[in-house]
Amino acid sequence: MTVISSGTNVNWDDPQEREYFNNTLLVLDKHGIKQFVKQQPEQLTPDRMRASNDIVVLMNQRVIDEAGQIVSLPARFYNWGITDIGEGHRVDDGKRESYEEEIYQEITHKVDELVKTYRR
């Protein structure tokens, strides 16, 4: 099985996008998995979706809505319902670091559950 990761709104020329990506790298480095990260984010495209879609996971409804404007979503996908920074209760910029850690924990929990489900 191939795993890919794509953003629904990737603008690598945007300094804020680079800042967010660097923040993600810091969190992953803290947890000892930074070496598995690609060098820069990649935009979701129809070709990327067609190339690898055994399992499609989308972070939340906003991402589902954005992805649906870019690609044809498969009939079955997972909505992990993870609130991103700048959404819902995660809007206080002073708590950004704690939000990043919370999101990391939520994602790793969801990944663990997904792996358990597909090992059966």
Phi and psi restraints in degrees (range 20) as a CNS / XPLOR table:
assign (resid 1 and name C) (resid 2 and name N)
       (resid 2 and name CA) (resid 2 and name C) 1.0 -100.7 20.0 2
assign (resid 2 and name N) (resid 2 and name CA)
       (resid 2 and name C) (resid 3 and name N) 1.0 139.1 20.0 2
assign (resid 2 and name C) (resid 3 and name N)
       (resid 3 and name CA) (resid 3 and name C) 1.0 -115.2 20.0 2
assign (resid 3 and name N) (resid 3 and name CA)
       (resid 3 and name C) (resid 4 and name N) 1.0 129.2 20.0 2
assign (resid 3 and name C) (resid 4 and name N)
       (resid 4 and name CA) (resid 4 and name C) 1.0 -125.5 20.0 2
assign (resid 4 and name N) (resid 4 and name CA)
       (resid 4 and name C) (resid 5 and name N) 1.0 161.7 20.0 2
assign (resid 4 and name C) (resid 5 and name N)
       (resid 5 and name CA) (resid 5 and name C) 1.0 -135.7 20.0 2
assign (resid 5 and name N) (resid 5 and name CA)
       (resid 5 and name C) (resid 6 and name N) 1.0 132.7 20.0 2
assign (resid 5 and name C) (resid 6 and name N)
       (resid 6 and name CA) (resid 6 and name C) 1.0 -137.8 20.0 2
assign (resid 6 and name N) (resid 6 and name CA)
       (resid 6 and name C) (resid 7 and name N) 1.0 147.8 20.0 2
assign (resid 6 and name C) (resid 7 and name N)
       (resid 7 and name CA) (resid 7 and name C) 1.0 -95.6 20.0 2
assign (resid 7 and name N) (resid 7 and name CA)
       (resid 7 and name C) (resid 8 and name N) 1.0 151.5 20.0 2
assign (resid 7 and name C) (resid 8 and name N)
       (resid 8 and name CA) (resid 8 and name C) 1.0 -88.5 20.0 2
assign (resid 8 and name N) (resid 8 and name CA)
       (resid 8 and name C) (resid 9 and name N) 1.0 -10.8 20.0 2
assign (resid 8 and name C) (resid 9 and name N)
       (resid 9 and name CA) (resid 9 and name C) 1.0 -148.3 20.0 2
assign (resid 9 and name N) (resid 9 and name CA)
       (resid 9 and name C) (resid 10 and name N) 1.0 79.0 20.0 2
assign (resid 9 and name C) (resid 10 and name N)
       (resid 10 and name CA) (resid 10 and name C) 1.0 -103.0 20.0 2
assign (resid 10 and name N) (resid 10 and name CA)
       (resid 10 and name C) (resid 11 and name N) 1.0 119.4 20.0 2
assign (resid 10 and name C) (resid 11 and name N)
       (resid 11 and name CA) (resid 11 and name C) 1.0 -130.1 20.0 2
assign (resid 11 and name N) (resid 11 and name CA)
       (resid 11 and name C) (resid 12 and name N) 1.0 89.1 20.0 2
assign (resid 11 and name C) (resid 12 and name N)
       (resid 12 and name CA) (resid 12 and name C) 1.0 -64.4 20.0 2
assign (resid 12 and name N) (resid 12 and name CA)
       (resid 12 and name C) (resid 13 and name N) 1.0 -16.0 20.0 2
assign (resid 12 and name C) (resid 13 and name N)
       (resid 13 and name CA) (resid 13 and name C) 1.0 -82.1 20.0 2
assign (resid 13 and name N) (resid 13 and name CA)
       (resid 13 and name C) (resid 14 and name N) 1.0 -10.4 20.0 2
assign (resid 13 and name C) (resid 14 and name N)
       (resid 14 and name CA) (resid 14 and name C) 1.0 -81.6 20.0 2
assign (resid 14 and name N) (resid 14 and name CA)
       (resid 14 and name C) (resid 15 and name N) 1.0 120.1 20.0 2
assign (resid 14 and name C) (resid 15 and name N)
       (resid 15 and name CA) (resid 15 and name C) 1.0 -57.8 20.0 2
assign (resid 15 and name N) (resid 15 and name CA)
       (resid 15 and name C) (resid 16 and name N) 1.0 -33.7 20.0 2
assign (resid 15 and name C) (resid 16 and name N)
       (resid 16 and name CA) (resid 16 and name C) 1.0 -68.6 20.0 2
assign (resid 16 and name N) (resid 16 and name CA)
       (resid 16 and name C) (resid 17 and name N) 1.0 -37.8 20.0 2
assign (resid 16 and name C) (resid 17 and name N)
       (resid 17 and name CA) (resid 17 and name C) 1.0 -60.7 20.0 2
assign (resid 17 and name N) (resid 17 and name CA)
       (resid 17 and name C) (resid 18 and name N) 1.0 -42.8 20.0 2
assign (resid 17 and name C) (resid 18 and name N)
       (resid 18 and name CA) (resid 18 and name C) 1.0 -65.3 20.0 2
assign (resid 18 and name N) (resid 18 and name CA)
       (resid 18 and name C) (resid 19 and name N) 1.0 -39.5 20.0 2
assign (resid 18 and name C) (resid 19 and name N)
       (resid 19 and name CA) (resid 19 and name C) 1.0 -61.5 20.0 2
assign (resid 19 and name N) (resid 19 and name CA)
       (resid 19 and name C) (resid 20 and name N) 1.0 -46.2 20.0 2
assign (resid 19 and name C) (resid 20 and name N)
       (resid 20 and name CA) (resid 20 and name C) 1.0 -61.4 20.0 2
assign (resid 20 and name N) (resid 20 and name CA)
       (resid 20 and name C) (resid 21 and name N) 1.0 -43.1 20.0 2
assign (resid 20 and name C) (resid 21 and name N)
       (resid 21 and name CA) (resid 21 and name C) 1.0 -64.4 20.0 2
assign (resid 21 and name N) (resid 21 and name CA)
       (resid 21 and name C) (resid 22 and name N) 1.0 -42.2 20.0 2
assign (resid 21 and name C) (resid 22 and name N)
       (resid 22 and name CA) (resid 22 and name C) 1.0 -63.2 20.0 2
assign (resid 22 and name N) (resid 22 and name CA)
       (resid 22 and name C) (resid 23 and name N) 1.0 -38.0 20.0 2
assign (resid 22 and name C) (resid 23 and name N)
       (resid 23 and name CA) (resid 23 and name C) 1.0 -62.4 20.0 2
assign (resid 23 and name N) (resid 23 and name CA)
       (resid 23 and name C) (resid 24 and name N) 1.0 -40.8 20.0 2
assign (resid 23 and name C) (resid 24 and name N)
       (resid 24 and name CA) (resid 24 and name C) 1.0 -61.7 20.0 2
assign (resid 24 and name N) (resid 24 and name CA)
       (resid 24 and name C) (resid 25 and name N) 1.0 -43.3 20.0 2
assign (resid 24 and name C) (resid 25 and name N)
       (resid 25 and name CA) (resid 25 and name C) 1.0 -59.9 20.0 2
assign (resid 25 and name N) (resid 25 and name CA)
       (resid 25 and name C) (resid 26 and name N) 1.0 -38.8 20.0 2
assign (resid 25 and name C) (resid 26 and name N)
       (resid 26 and name CA) (resid 26 and name C) 1.0 -63.2 20.0 2
assign (resid 26 and name N) (resid 26 and name CA)
       (resid 26 and name C) (resid 27 and name N) 1.0 -43.0 20.0 2
assign (resid 26 and name C) (resid 27 and name N)
       (resid 27 and name CA) (resid 27 and name C) 1.0 -63.8 20.0 2
assign (resid 27 and name N) (resid 27 and name CA)
       (resid 27 and name C) (resid 28 and name N) 1.0 -45.5 20.0 2
assign (resid 27 and name C) (resid 28 and name N)
       (resid 28 and name CA) (resid 28 and name C) 1.0 -67.3 20.0 2
assign (resid 28 and name N) (resid 28 and name CA)
       (resid 28 and name C) (resid 29 and name N) 1.0 -34.4 20.0 2
assign (resid 28 and name C) (resid 29 and name N)
       (resid 29 and name CA) (resid 29 and name C) 1.0 -65.1 20.0 2
assign (resid 29 and name N) (resid 29 and name CA)
       (resid 29 and name C) (resid 30 and name N) 1.0 -41.5 20.0 2
assign (resid 29 and name C) (resid 30 and name N)
       (resid 30 and name CA) (resid 30 and name C) 1.0 -57.3 20.0 2
assign (resid 30 and name N) (resid 30 and name CA)
       (resid 30 and name C) (resid 31 and name N) 1.0 -33.7 20.0 2
assign (resid 30 and name C) (resid 31 and name N)
       (resid 31 and name CA) (resid 31 and name C) 1.0 -96.9 20.0 2
assign (resid 31 and name N) (resid 31 and name CA)
       (resid 31 and name C) (resid 32 and name N) 1.0 6.7 20.0 2
assign (resid 31 and name C) (resid 32 and name N)
       (resid 32 and name CA) (resid 32 and name C) 1.0 75.0 20.0 2
assign (resid 32 and name N) (resid 32 and name CA)
       (resid 32 and name C) (resid 33 and name N) 1.0 24.1 20.0 2
assign (resid 32 and name C) (resid 33 and name N)
       (resid 33 and name CA) (resid 33 and name C) 1.0 -125.9 20.0 2
assign (resid 33 and name N) (resid 33 and name CA)
       (resid 33 and name C) (resid 34 and name N) 1.0 14.7 20.0 2
assign (resid 33 and name C) (resid 34 and name N)
       (resid 34 and name CA) (resid 34 and name C) 1.0 -60.0 20.0 2
assign (resid 34 and name N) (resid 34 and name CA)
       (resid 34 and name C) (resid 35 and name N) 1.0 -29.7 20.0 2
assign (resid 34 and name C) (resid 35 and name N)
       (resid 35 and name CA) (resid 35 and name C) 1.0 -65.0 20.0 2
assign (resid 35 and name N) (resid 35 and name CA)
       (resid 35 and name C) (resid 36 and name N) 1.0 -13.4 20.0 2
assign (resid 35 and name C) (resid 36 and name N)
       (resid 36 and name CA) (resid 36 and name C) 1.0 -94.4 20.0 2
assign (resid 36 and name N) (resid 36 and name CA)
       (resid 36 and name C) (resid 37 and name N) 1.0 1.5 20.0 2
assign (resid 36 and name C) (resid 37 and name N)
       (resid 37 and name CA) (resid 37 and name C) 1.0 -90.9 20.0 2
assign (resid 37 and name N) (resid 37 and name CA)
       (resid 37 and name C) (resid 38 and name N) 1.0 140.3 20.0 2
assign (resid 37 and name C) (resid 38 and name N)
       (resid 38 and name CA) (resid 38 and name C) 1.0 -67.8 20.0 2
assign (resid 38 and name N) (resid 38 and name CA)
       (resid 38 and name C) (resid 39 and name N) 1.0 164.3 20.0 2
assign (resid 38 and name C) (resid 39 and name N)
       (resid 39 and name CA) (resid 39 and name C) 1.0 -74.2 20.0 2
assign (resid 39 and name N) (resid 39 and name CA)
       (resid 39 and name C) (resid 40 and name N) 1.0 -24.8 20.0 2
assign (resid 39 and name C) (resid 40 and name N)
       (resid 40 and name CA) (resid 40 and name C) 1.0 -155.8 20.0 2
assign (resid 40 and name N) (resid 40 and name CA)
       (resid 40 and name C) (resid 41 and name N) 1.0 156.8 20.0 2
assign (resid 40 and name C) (resid 41 and name N)
       (resid 41 and name CA) (resid 41 and name C) 1.0 -65.9 20.0 2
assign (resid 41 and name N) (resid 41 and name CA)
       (resid 41 and name C) (resid 42 and name N) 1.0 156.9 20.0 2
assign (resid 41 and name C) (resid 42 and name N)
       (resid 42 and name CA) (resid 42 and name C) 1.0 -124.8 20.0 2
assign (resid 42 and name N) (resid 42 and name CA)
       (resid 42 and name C) (resid 43 and name N) 1.0 139.1 20.0 2
assign (resid 42 and name C) (resid 43 and name N)
       (resid 43 and name CA) (resid 43 and name C) 1.0 -72.2 20.0 2
assign (resid 43 and name N) (resid 43 and name CA)
       (resid 43 and name C) (resid 44 and name N) 1.0 138.3 20.0 2
assign (resid 43 and name C) (resid 44 and name N)
       (resid 44 and name CA) (resid 44 and name C) 1.0 -67.9 20.0 2
assign (resid 44 and name N) (resid 44 and name CA)
       (resid 44 and name C) (resid 45 and name N) 1.0 133.0 20.0 2
assign (resid 44 and name C) (resid 45 and name N)
       (resid 45 and name CA) (resid 45 and name C) 1.0 -137.1 20.0 2
assign (resid 45 and name N) (resid 45 and name CA)
       (resid 45 and name C) (resid 46 and name N) 1.0 159.9 20.0 2
assign (resid 45 and name C) (resid 46 and name N)
       (resid 46 and name CA) (resid 46 and name C) 1.0 -57.3 20.0 2
assign (resid 46 and name N) (resid 46 and name CA)
       (resid 46 and name C) (resid 47 and name N) 1.0 -40.1 20.0 2
assign (resid 46 and name C) (resid 47 and name N)
       (resid 47 and name CA) (resid 47 and name C) 1.0 -62.7 20.0 2
assign (resid 47 and name N) (resid 47 and name CA)
       (resid 47 and name C) (resid 48 and name N) 1.0 -42.5 20.0 2
assign (resid 47 and name C) (resid 48 and name N)
       (resid 48 and name CA) (resid 48 and name C) 1.0 -66.4 20.0 2
assign (resid 48 and name N) (resid 48 and name CA)
       (resid 48 and name C) (resid 49 and name N) 1.0 -38.0 20.0 2
assign (resid 48 and name C) (resid 49 and name N)
       (resid 49 and name CA) (resid 49 and name C) 1.0 -65.5 20.0 2
assign (resid 49 and name N) (resid 49 and name CA)
       (resid 49 and name C) (resid 50 and name N) 1.0 -43.5 20.0 2
assign (resid 49 and name C) (resid 50 and name N)
       (resid 50 and name CA) (resid 50 and name C) 1.0 -67.1 20.0 2
assign (resid 50 and name N) (resid 50 and name CA)
       (resid 50 and name C) (resid 51 and name N) 1.0 -33.5 20.0 2
assign (resid 50 and name C) (resid 51 and name N)
       (resid 51 and name CA) (resid 51 and name C) 1.0 -69.5 20.0 2
assign (resid 51 and name N) (resid 51 and name CA)
       (resid 51 and name C) (resid 52 and name N) 1.0 -28.2 20.0 2
assign (resid 51 and name C) (resid 52 and name N)
       (resid 52 and name CA) (resid 52 and name C) 1.0 -155.5 20.0 2
assign (resid 52 and name N) (resid 52 and name CA)
       (resid 52 and name C) (resid 53 and name N) 1.0 99.9 20.0 2
assign (resid 52 and name C) (resid 53 and name N)
       (resid 53 and name CA) (resid 53 and name C) 1.0 -145.1 20.0 2
assign (resid 53 and name N) (resid 53 and name CA)
       (resid 53 and name C) (resid 54 and name N) 1.0 43.1 20.0 2
assign (resid 53 and name C) (resid 54 and name N)
       (resid 54 and name CA) (resid 54 and name C) 1.0 -58.8 20.0 2
assign (resid 54 and name N) (resid 54 and name CA)
       (resid 54 and name C) (resid 55 and name N) 1.0 -43.9 20.0 2
assign (resid 54 and name C) (resid 55 and name N)
       (resid 55 and name CA) (resid 55 and name C) 1.0 -135.7 20.0 2
assign (resid 55 and name N) (resid 55 and name CA)
       (resid 55 and name C) (resid 56 and name N) 1.0 129.1 20.0 2
assign (resid 55 and name C) (resid 56 and name N)
       (resid 56 and name CA) (resid 56 and name C) 1.0 -115.6 20.0 2
assign (resid 56 and name N) (resid 56 and name CA)
       (resid 56 and name C) (resid 57 and name N) 1.0 123.1 20.0 2
assign (resid 56 and name C) (resid 57 and name N)
       (resid 57 and name CA) (resid 57 and name C) 1.0 -119.1 20.0 2
assign (resid 57 and name N) (resid 57 and name CA)
       (resid 57 and name C) (resid 58 and name N) 1.0 131.6 20.0 2
assign (resid 57 and name C) (resid 58 and name N)
       (resid 58 and name CA) (resid 58 and name C) 1.0 -122.7 20.0 2
assign (resid 58 and name N) (resid 58 and name CA)
       (resid 58 and name C) (resid 59 and name N) 1.0 140.3 20.0 2
assign (resid 58 and name C) (resid 59 and name N)
       (resid 59 and name CA) (resid 59 and name C) 1.0 -62.5 20.0 2
assign (resid 59 and name N) (resid 59 and name CA)
       (resid 59 and name C) (resid 60 and name N) 1.0 -41.8 20.0 2
assign (resid 59 and name C) (resid 60 and name N)
       (resid 60 and name CA) (resid 60 and name C) 1.0 -166.3 20.0 2
assign (resid 60 and name N) (resid 60 and name CA)
       (resid 60 and name C) (resid 61 and name N) 1.0 -179.5 20.0 2
assign (resid 60 and name C) (resid 61 and name N)
       (resid 61 and name CA) (resid 61 and name C) 1.0 -63.3 20.0 2
assign (resid 61 and name N) (resid 61 and name CA)
       (resid 61 and name C) (resid 62 and name N) 1.0 -36.0 20.0 2
assign (resid 61 and name C) (resid 62 and name N)
       (resid 62 and name CA) (resid 62 and name C) 1.0 -60.2 20.0 2
assign (resid 62 and name N) (resid 62 and name CA)
       (resid 62 and name C) (resid 63 and name N) 1.0 -42.4 20.0 2
assign (resid 62 and name C) (resid 63 and name N)
       (resid 63 and name CA) (resid 63 and name C) 1.0 -67.7 20.0 2
assign (resid 63 and name N) (resid 63 and name CA)
       (resid 63 and name C) (resid 64 and name N) 1.0 -38.9 20.0 2
assign (resid 63 and name C) (resid 64 and name N)
       (resid 64 and name CA) (resid 64 and name C) 1.0 -59.3 20.0 2
assign (resid 64 and name N) (resid 64 and name CA)
       (resid 64 and name C) (resid 65 and name N) 1.0 -46.6 20.0 2
assign (resid 64 and name C) (resid 65 and name N)
       (resid 65 and name CA) (resid 65 and name C) 1.0 -61.8 20.0 2
assign (resid 65 and name N) (resid 65 and name CA)
       (resid 65 and name C) (resid 66 and name N) 1.0 -44.8 20.0 2
assign (resid 65 and name C) (resid 66 and name N)
       (resid 66 and name CA) (resid 66 and name C) 1.0 -66.0 20.0 2
assign (resid 66 and name N) (resid 66 and name CA)
       (resid 66 and name C) (resid 67 and name N) 1.0 -44.3 20.0 2
assign (resid 66 and name C) (resid 67 and name N)
       (resid 67 and name CA) (resid 67 and name C) 1.0 -62.7 20.0 2
assign (resid 67 and name N) (resid 67 and name CA)
       (resid 67 and name C) (resid 68 and name N) 1.0 -38.8 20.0 2
assign (resid 67 and name C) (resid 68 and name N)
       (resid 68 and name CA) (resid 68 and name C) 1.0 -62.9 20.0 2
assign (resid 68 and name N) (resid 68 and name CA)
       (resid 68 and name C) (resid 69 and name N) 1.0 -20.9 20.0 2
assign (resid 68 and name C) (resid 69 and name N)
       (resid 69 and name CA) (resid 69 and name C) 1.0 -84.2 20.0 2
assign (resid 69 and name N) (resid 69 and name CA)
       (resid 69 and name C) (resid 70 and name N) 1.0 -15.5 20.0 2
assign (resid 69 and name C) (resid 70 and name N)
       (resid 70 and name CA) (resid 70 and name C) 1.0 -103.9 20.0 2
assign (resid 70 and name N) (resid 70 and name CA)
       (resid 70 and name C) (resid 71 and name N) 1.0 -39.5 20.0 2
assign (resid 70 and name C) (resid 71 and name N)
       (resid 71 and name CA) (resid 71 and name C) 1.0 -135.7 20.0 2
assign (resid 71 and name N) (resid 71 and name CA)
       (resid 71 and name C) (resid 72 and name N) 1.0 166.4 20.0 2
assign (resid 71 and name C) (resid 72 and name N)
       (resid 72 and name CA) (resid 72 and name C) 1.0 -85.7 20.0 2
assign (resid 72 and name N) (resid 72 and name CA)
       (resid 72 and name C) (resid 73 and name N) 1.0 117.5 20.0 2
assign (resid 72 and name C) (resid 73 and name N)
       (resid 73 and name CA) (resid 73 and name C) 1.0 -77.7 20.0 2
assign (resid 73 and name N) (resid 73 and name CA)
       (resid 73 and name C) (resid 74 and name N) 1.0 144.3 20.0 2
assign (resid 73 and name C) (resid 74 and name N)
       (resid 74 and name CA) (resid 74 and name C) 1.0 -66.9 20.0 2
assign (resid 74 and name N) (resid 74 and name CA)
       (resid 74 and name C) (resid 75 and name N) 1.0 164.0 20.0 2
assign (resid 74 and name C) (resid 75 and name N)
       (resid 75 and name CA) (resid 75 and name C) 1.0 -62.4 20.0 2
assign (resid 75 and name N) (resid 75 and name CA)
       (resid 75 and name C) (resid 76 and name N) 1.0 -31.6 20.0 2
assign (resid 75 and name C) (resid 76 and name N)
       (resid 76 and name CA) (resid 76 and name C) 1.0 -119.9 20.0 2
assign (resid 76 and name N) (resid 76 and name CA)
       (resid 76 and name C) (resid 77 and name N) 1.0 124.9 20.0 2
assign (resid 76 and name C) (resid 77 and name N)
       (resid 77 and name CA) (resid 77 and name C) 1.0 -151.0 20.0 2
assign (resid 77 and name N) (resid 77 and name CA)
       (resid 77 and name C) (resid 78 and name N) 1.0 164.6 20.0 2
assign (resid 77 and name C) (resid 78 and name N)
       (resid 78 and name CA) (resid 78 and name C) 1.0 -102.1 20.0 2
assign (resid 78 and name N) (resid 78 and name CA)
       (resid 78 and name C) (resid 79 and name N) 1.0 131.1 20.0 2
assign (resid 78 and name C) (resid 79 and name N)
       (resid 79 and name CA) (resid 79 and name C) 1.0 -104.3 20.0 2
assign (resid 79 and name N) (resid 79 and name CA)
       (resid 79 and name C) (resid 80 and name N) 1.0 109.3 20.0 2
assign (resid 79 and name C) (resid 80 and name N)
       (resid 80 and name CA) (resid 80 and name C) 1.0 -79.6 20.0 2
assign (resid 80 and name N) (resid 80 and name CA)
       (resid 80 and name C) (resid 81 and name N) 1.0 -10.4 20.0 2
assign (resid 80 and name C) (resid 81 and name N)
       (resid 81 and name CA) (resid 81 and name C) 1.0 58.9 20.0 2
assign (resid 81 and name N) (resid 81 and name CA)
       (resid 81 and name C) (resid 82 and name N) 1.0 35.4 20.0 2
assign (resid 81 and name C) (resid 82 and name N)
       (resid 82 and name CA) (resid 82 and name C) 1.0 -93.2 20.0 2
assign (resid 82 and name N) (resid 82 and name CA)
       (resid 82 and name C) (resid 83 and name N) 1.0 121.5 20.0 2
assign (resid 82 and name C) (resid 83 and name N)
       (resid 83 and name CA) (resid 83 and name C) 1.0 -74.2 20.0 2
assign (resid 83 and name N) (resid 83 and name CA)
       (resid 83 and name C) (resid 84 and name N) 1.0 123.6 20.0 2
assign (resid 83 and name C) (resid 84 and name N)
       (resid 84 and name CA) (resid 84 and name C) 1.0 -86.6 20.0 2
assign (resid 84 and name N) (resid 84 and name CA)
       (resid 84 and name C) (resid 85 and name N) 1.0 169.0 20.0 2
assign (resid 84 and name C) (resid 85 and name N)
       (resid 85 and name CA) (resid 85 and name C) 1.0 -65.1 20.0 2
assign (resid 85 and name N) (resid 85 and name CA)
       (resid 85 and name C) (resid 86 and name N) 1.0 135.0 20.0 2
assign (resid 85 and name C) (resid 86 and name N)
       (resid 86 and name CA) (resid 86 and name C) 1.0 92.0 20.0 2
assign (resid 86 and name N) (resid 86 and name CA)
       (resid 86 and name C) (resid 87 and name N) 1.0 -0.1 20.0 2
assign (resid 86 and name C) (resid 87 and name N)
       (resid 87 and name CA) (resid 87 and name C) 1.0 -122.5 20.0 2
assign (resid 87 and name N) (resid 87 and name CA)
       (resid 87 and name C) (resid 88 and name N) 1.0 157.2 20.0 2
assign (resid 87 and name C) (resid 88 and name N)
       (resid 88 and name CA) (resid 88 and name C) 1.0 48.7 20.0 2
assign (resid 88 and name N) (resid 88 and name CA)
       (resid 88 and name C) (resid 89 and name N) 1.0 -125.8 20.0 2
assign (resid 88 and name C) (resid 89 and name N)
       (resid 89 and name CA) (resid 89 and name C) 1.0 -84.2 20.0 2
assign (resid 89 and name N) (resid 89 and name CA)
       (resid 89 and name C) (resid 90 and name N) 1.0 -1.5 20.0 2
assign (resid 89 and name C) (resid 90 and name N)
       (resid 90 and name CA) (resid 90 and name C) 1.0 -104.1 20.0 2
assign (resid 90 and name N) (resid 90 and name CA)
       (resid 90 and name C) (resid 91 and name N) 1.0 61.7 20.0 2
assign (resid 90 and name C) (resid 91 and name N)
       (resid 91 and name CA) (resid 91 and name C) 1.0 -117.5 20.0 2
assign (resid 91 and name N) (resid 91 and name CA)
       (resid 91 and name C) (resid 92 and name N) 1.0 -6.8 20.0 2
assign (resid 91 and name C) (resid 92 and name N)
       (resid 92 and name CA) (resid 92 and name C) 1.0 -82.7 20.0 2
assign (resid 92 and name N) (resid 92 and name CA)
       (resid 92 and name C) (resid 93 and name N) 1.0 108.6 20.0 2
assign (resid 92 and name C) (resid 93 and name N)
       (resid 93 and name CA) (resid 93 and name C) 1.0 -60.5 20.0 2
assign (resid 93 and name N) (resid 93 and name CA)
       (resid 93 and name C) (resid 94 and name N) 1.0 -24.8 20.0 2
assign (resid 93 and name C) (resid 94 and name N)
       (resid 94 and name CA) (resid 94 and name C) 1.0 -71.3 20.0 2
assign (resid 94 and name N) (resid 94 and name CA)
       (resid 94 and name C) (resid 95 and name N) 1.0 -14.1 20.0 2
assign (resid 94 and name C) (resid 95 and name N)
       (resid 95 and name CA) (resid 95 and name C) 1.0 -107.3 20.0 2
assign (resid 95 and name N) (resid 95 and name CA)
       (resid 95 and name C) (resid 96 and name N) 1.0 14.8 20.0 2
assign (resid 95 and name C) (resid 96 and name N)
       (resid 96 and name CA) (resid 96 and name C) 1.0 -52.2 20.0 2
assign (resid 96 and name N) (resid 96 and name CA)
       (resid 96 and name C) (resid 97 and name N) 1.0 -46.8 20.0 2
assign (resid 96 and name C) (resid 97 and name N)
       (resid 97 and name CA) (resid 97 and name C) 1.0 -62.6 20.0 2
assign (resid 97 and name N) (resid 97 and name CA)
       (resid 97 and name C) (resid 98 and name N) 1.0 -41.9 20.0 2
assign (resid 97 and name C) (resid 98 and name N)
       (resid 98 and name CA) (resid 98 and name C) 1.0 -68.7 20.0 2
assign (resid 98 and name N) (resid 98 and name CA)
       (resid 98 and name C) (resid 99 and name N) 1.0 -35.7 20.0 2
assign (resid 98 and name C) (resid 99 and name N)
       (resid 99 and name CA) (resid 99 and name C) 1.0 -61.5 20.0 2
assign (resid 99 and name N) (resid 99 and name CA)
       (resid 99 and name C) (resid 100 and name N) 1.0 -44.2 20.0 2
assign (resid 99 and name C) (resid 100 and name N)
       (resid 100 and name CA) (resid 100 and name C) 1.0 -58.8 20.0 2
assign (resid 100 and name N) (resid 100 and name CA)
       (resid 100 and name C) (resid 101 and name N) 1.0 -42.1 20.0 2
assign (resid 100 and name C) (resid 101 and name N)
       (resid 101 and name CA) (resid 101 and name C) 1.0 -67.1 20.0 2
assign (resid 101 and name N) (resid 101 and name CA)
       (resid 101 and name C) (resid 102 and name N) 1.0 -42.5 20.0 2
assign (resid 101 and name C) (resid 102 and name N)
       (resid 102 and name CA) (resid 102 and name C) 1.0 -59.4 20.0 2
assign (resid 102 and name N) (resid 102 and name CA)
       (resid 102 and name C) (resid 103 and name N) 1.0 -45.6 20.0 2
assign (resid 102 and name C) (resid 103 and name N)
       (resid 103 and name CA) (resid 103 and name C) 1.0 -64.2 20.0 2
assign (resid 103 and name N) (resid 103 and name CA)
       (resid 103 and name C) (resid 104 and name N) 1.0 -42.0 20.0 2
assign (resid 103 and name C) (resid 104 and name N)
       (resid 104 and name CA) (resid 104 and name C) 1.0 -57.4 20.0 2
assign (resid 104 and name N) (resid 104 and name CA)
       (resid 104 and name C) (resid 105 and name N) 1.0 -46.7 20.0 2
assign (resid 104 and name C) (resid 105 and name N)
       (resid 105 and name CA) (resid 105 and name C) 1.0 -63.1 20.0 2
assign (resid 105 and name N) (resid 105 and name CA)
       (resid 105 and name C) (resid 106 and name N) 1.0 -40.7 20.0 2
assign (resid 105 and name C) (resid 106 and name N)
       (resid 106 and name CA) (resid 106 and name C) 1.0 -64.5 20.0 2
assign (resid 106 and name N) (resid 106 and name CA)
       (resid 106 and name C) (resid 107 and name N) 1.0 -43.4 20.0 2
assign (resid 106 and name C) (resid 107 and name N)
       (resid 107 and name CA) (resid 107 and name C) 1.0 -65.5 20.0 2
assign (resid 107 and name N) (resid 107 and name CA)
       (resid 107 and name C) (resid 108 and name N) 1.0 -45.3 20.0 2
assign (resid 107 and name C) (resid 108 and name N)
       (resid 108 and name CA) (resid 108 and name C) 1.0 -64.2 20.0 2
assign (resid 108 and name N) (resid 108 and name CA)
       (resid 108 and name C) (resid 109 and name N) 1.0 -35.3 20.0 2
assign (resid 108 and name C) (resid 109 and name N)
       (resid 109 and name CA) (resid 109 and name C) 1.0 -63.0 20.0 2
assign (resid 109 and name N) (resid 109 and name CA)
       (resid 109 and name C) (resid 110 and name N) 1.0 -45.3 20.0 2
assign (resid 109 and name C) (resid 110 and name N)
       (resid 110 and name CA) (resid 110 and name C) 1.0 -64.6 20.0 2
assign (resid 110 and name N) (resid 110 and name CA)
       (resid 110 and name C) (resid 111 and name N) 1.0 -40.2 20.0 2
assign (resid 110 and name C) (resid 111 and name N)
       (resid 111 and name CA) (resid 111 and name C) 1.0 -62.4 20.0 2
assign (resid 111 and name N) (resid 111 and name CA)
       (resid 111 and name C) (resid 112 and name N) 1.0 -45.4 20.0 2
assign (resid 111 and name C) (resid 112 and name N)
       (resid 112 and name CA) (resid 112 and name C) 1.0 -57.4 20.0 2
assign (resid 112 and name N) (resid 112 and name CA)
       (resid 112 and name C) (resid 113 and name N) 1.0 -44.5 20.0 2
assign (resid 112 and name C) (resid 113 and name N)
       (resid 113 and name CA) (resid 113 and name C) 1.0 -64.6 20.0 2
assign (resid 113 and name N) (resid 113 and name CA)
       (resid 113 and name C) (resid 114 and name N) 1.0 -40.4 20.0 2
assign (resid 113 and name C) (resid 114 and name N)
       (resid 114 and name CA) (resid 114 and name C) 1.0 -63.9 20.0 2
assign (resid 114 and name N) (resid 114 and name CA)
       (resid 114 and name C) (resid 115 and name N) 1.0 -43.6 20.0 2
assign (resid 114 and name C) (resid 115 and name N)
       (resid 115 and name CA) (resid 115 and name C) 1.0 -62.6 20.0 2
assign (resid 115 and name N) (resid 115 and name CA)
       (resid 115 and name C) (resid 116 and name N) 1.0 -44.0 20.0 2
assign (resid 115 and name C) (resid 116 and name N)
       (resid 116 and name CA) (resid 116 and name C) 1.0 -59.3 20.0 2
assign (resid 116 and name N) (resid 116 and name CA)
       (resid 116 and name C) (resid 117 and name N) 1.0 -42.8 20.0 2
assign (resid 116 and name C) (resid 117 and name N)
       (resid 117 and name CA) (resid 117 and name C) 1.0 -63.5 20.0 2
assign (resid 117 and name N) (resid 117 and name CA)
       (resid 117 and name C) (resid 118 and name N) 1.0 -42.5 20.0 2
assign (resid 117 and name C) (resid 118 and name N)
       (resid 118 and name CA) (resid 118 and name C) 1.0 -86.8 20.0 2
assign (resid 118 and name N) (resid 118 and name CA)
       (resid 118 and name C) (resid 119 and name N) 1.0 -6.8 20.0 2
assign (resid 118 and name C) (resid 119 and name N)
       (resid 119 and name CA) (resid 119 and name C) 1.0 -83.0 20.0 2
assign (resid 119 and name N) (resid 119 and name CA)
       (resid 119 and name C) (resid 120 and name N) 1.0 -18.3 20.0 2
